Amino acid sequence: MKTILLLLVTTHLALADETAPRSVIVHVAPTATEAGKPIELEAMIDAPFAEDLSVRWRQIGTTQWQDIKFERSSTGGWYAKLPAAQSPGVEYYIRGKDRAGAEVEHFASAGAPHVVRVDPTLFDRLESLDRERLADRVDEVALDVIAHDFGNRYDIKDYFVRSELVYSHRLLRVLHQVGFGFGSITGRTPVMSEVGGEDVLKGIRYGFGEVRVRVHPSVFVDGRVGLGVSQEDFAGTVRGQVTFGKPWRSCVQVGGEYFGDLGPTGWVRLQWDTAPPLLMGASIVRTDLPGAIIDRAGLYVAYDIAYRIADRFTLRGQLSYGSRDGSAHAGGGIGTALAF
């Protein structure tokens, strides 16, 4: 008799469980979305309060699941909003718990979740390419020294020597690079252009901060501001440059700078990488350095070359030729950079 009663109770519970109310979910799953945007999941739910419904999700590559509840929308449907995801994407499934505590999988499952691919943004892709190119060496220390002798028709001294030490850190986003450095410019320039004319010492010691912004995949804008001290007073310095192309490949650069006591400099530079691993450039430079007094139309052309001798080290060299007041004379420069 007891066995018959137990069988009847078990059968009744099984039938009650089978006939317990269940939610019915109709869901059209997204397959892709943009990085940085929340993922909104919509569903039509019949008997929404029969179960405790939620979306279980996780970033691809992680193991910990997170739950987000469904909410009622103003249009009568139901939605769950996943936080903004990053590439490569997220995976999720929809589950519920009935009144007996049993878990019901309504869409996909923990073992076979649905994948939403997150497409990387343009700058995500550019950053990935840059990091691969740099082998994740995003810091650099560079030292450059250049000099040019303008000469003079009366053999009066007219030259400058410039050196800069710069540390830079590459962020590789829209703000592509930041840096700071110190520099020195010294030289002599004629007071009067005549036989037996004299020259004076000119120069400045300065510090600066600089940024590089990537406004387009192939357009970069550089800016620099600084402060220095010359023989006469404190003097500010500003610099700007626009690069059309890639600064590490073929490009055209147009720029200028100004030192308070030494005057302006402007340049146009063409760079090419047709003979790797050499990177070469040719420039036309118009400058007042080192603070010309009698004639401010100093002009020279320069040819430069950079060679990466190891993964971390780069050597640079420059030759220049030009004049200000008289026949043209030569100049040059040398530099090195360490990436880490």
N, C-alpha and C positions, 0 to 999 in steps of 0.2 A: 504493500500500500504506500509506504514511504517513497519507494522508487518511482511509483506512478505519479505521486504529487510533485516530486523533484523534477521529473520529466516535463510535467505540465507547466511548472513555474519557469523552467529554462526556455521552453518553447514560447511562452508568453513574452519573456524578456527579449528574446531574439526577434519576435514579430514587432514588439514595441520599438526596438532599435532600428529595424528596417523601415518602420513607418514614421520614425522621428522626423520632424521638419528639417529640411536642408535648404541652404541657399543655392541659387542657380546663378552663375556668373557668365555673362557674355562679354568677352574682352578682345579687342583688336590690338595686338602688341606692336610697338614700334621696333624697328630694326636698327636705326641709326639716329644720332643726334649730334649737335655741335658741342664742342668742349666749352665748359663754363656756364652752360645753361641747365637749369633744373629739368628733370625728366618727369613729365606729367602723364600718369597712367589713368585712362578713363575706362569705366565699365558700366554695364547695365546689370543690376542685381535684383533678382526676384527673391523675396523673403530675406532681406538683408540682416534682420535681427535674429534669425534662426541660428546663426553662428557668429563667433567672434572672428571677423575677417581682417586680414592684414597682408601686406606685401613684404616678403622677405627678400632682401637684396644685399649685395656686396660688390665692392670693386673687384674687377678681374685681377687675379693674382693674390688676393687675400683669402683668408679662411673664415673670418668671423662674420656671421650673418647679422643683419640689423632689421628691425621690424618697423613698418609705418602703417598706421591704420587708414582705412578708407573713410572719406568724409563726403557728406552730401553736398552736391553742387546746387546752385540757384536754379539750374535748368531741370533738376529732377534726377540727374545721373549721379554717379559716384566717381570720386577721383582720389588718387594718392600721388603726392608729389615727392619724388626722390631728389636729394640734394644734387647740386651741380657736380658732374663727374668729369674726370680727366681721361685722356686716352690711356689704354686701349678701349675701355668701356666698363659696363656693369652687367651683372647677371641677376635675375630675380625669378621668383615664382609666387603664386598667390595661393594662400592656404586659409583654412578656417578651423575653428574648434567648436564642435557641437556641445550640447548641454551635458553630454556624458563625458566630455573631456577628450573625445577622440579627434585626432587631426585629420582633416580632409583636404586633399590637394585638388584645387580647382583649375589651376593653369600651371603647366610645367611642374617641376618637382625639385627637391634638394639634390637629387642625383642627376637630374637633367634640366638645369635651369635655362630660362630663355636669356639670350645674350642681346644686349643693345650696344652696338658699336659706337664709340665716341670718336668722331673724326677730329684729329688734331687741328688746331688753328694754324694759320699761315706762319705766325711767329713761333709756334711750337715746332713746326717742321724746320724753319730756318735755324732755330736754336739747336735742334738735333744735328743738322748738317754742320753747323759751326763747331759744336763740341767734338764731332767726329774728326773734323779737319784739324782741330787744335789738340786732339788727344786729351781733352779735358784740362789742358794747361791754360787756365784763364787769367793768370797773372803774369806780368812782364816788367822787367826793369831794363831801361834802355839808356845808353850814354852816347851822345853825338857831339862832335866838334867839327865846325866848318869855318873856313876863312876865305877872304877874297881881297886881293890887292888890286884896286882900281887904277893905280898908277896916276901920273900927273905930267902934263907937258913941260912943267918946270921942275920935275923930279922932287916934288914935295910929297911927303908921306900921305897916303890916302888908302886906308885898309881897315878891316875889322876882323875880329876873331870872336866866334860865338860858340858856347858850349851849353848843353842842357842834359840834366839827369832827370828821368821821368819814370814814375811808377804808375802802372795802369792795371785796372781790374775789369775784365770783360763780363758784363751781365748777359749779353747776347739776346736781349729782348728789344723793345722799342728804344729804351735807354740801353744802348749797345755797349758803352764803355765809359768808365769814369777814371780819373787819374789826377795826380798832382806832381809837381816837380819844382826844380830850382834851376836857374840859368844865370849866365854871365855873358855880357857883351862888352868888349873893349876894343879900342882902335884909335887911330889918329886921322885927322882931316884938316885940309888947308884952311887958314884964315883968309888968305888972299892968294889968288892965282897969278903970281908974278915972279920974276927972277929974284931969288933970295927970300921968297915968301915963307912965312912960318906956318906951323901946324899946331894943333892943340889936341890934348888927350880927351877922349870921350868914352863914356861907358856907363853901365848899369848892372847892378846885381838884383835879381828879382825872384820871387816865388809865384806860383800860379796853381789854379785848379782848372780842370778841363773835363768836358763831357763830349760824347759822340752819340747822336741820335739817329736811329735807322727809320727814316720816314717812309721808305719804300724798299722793297727787296733789293733795289739797285741804286738807291739814293741815300747818302749819309750826310749829316750836317754836324760839323765840329764847332765847338765854342770854347773859348778860354778867357779867363779874366785873371789879373794878377796885380801885384804891387811890388815896386822895387825902389831902390835908392841909387841916385846918380851922383856925379860930382856937385851938382847944383841943389838937388832937393829930392823929396819923395816923388815918385812918378808911377802912374798907373799904366797897365798894358792890357790890350784886348786883342783877340784874334778870332777869325772865323774862316771856315772853309766848307765848300760843298763838293762832294765826291759823286760823280756820275759813273756808276759801275761798282765793282768790288774793290775795296782798298788793298786787298791781298792778291788781286788779279789785274786784268786790264781795266783801266779807268781814266777819267779826265778829272782833274782837280783844279778848282778856282778858289783863291783865297786871298786874305790880306790880314795885316796886323798893324798895330800902332803902339809905339812907346812914347810916353809923354815928352821926354827930352831928346829923343833920338829920331823921331819922325816915323812916317809910314813905310810899309813894304807891301807890295802886291805881287802875285805870281799866277801863272797858268802852267800846269804840269800834265804831261801825258805819260801814262805808265802802261807797260805791256809785259806779258808773261809768255811770250812765244818761244822762249828758249829755256824751259825749266831745267834745273831748279833755280835759274837766275831770274830775278825780277828787276827790270830796268825802267828808267824814267828819264824824261827830258823836260826841262823847265825854262821858262823865260821869267826873269825876276827883275822888278824895278824897285829900288830901295834907296832910302836916305841914310841908311846905316853907314858910319856910326854917328849920325847926327850932322850930316854935311851942312856947311855954312855957305860956301860960294856957289855951289851947283848941286841941286838936289836930284838931278836926273841920272843917278847911277843905274846902269843897266848891264846885266850879264845873263848868259845862257849857261845852263848846267846839265851835265849828264851824270846820273847816279845809277848804282847797281847794288843789289842786295843778294847775298848768297847764304843759304842755310847750311852750315857746315855740319850740323848735328840736329837731332830732334829738338834740342832746346836752345841752341846757339845760332845767332844770325850775325853775319858781318856785312857792313855797308861801307861803300866808298863813293866819292863824288869828285868830279872835275868841273871847273867853271872857267869862263872866259868873258871878259867884258870891261867896260871903262866908264868913267864919269867925265873927266876933263883931260882929254889926250888920247893916246893910243891904248888899245885894250891890253890888259894884263890877265894873268891866270890866278886861279884859286883852287881850293879843294877841300875835302873833308873826309872823316872816317868815323865810324860808329859801330856799336855792337849792341845786341839785345839778348837777354836771358829770359826764357819762358819757363814757368813752373806752376 
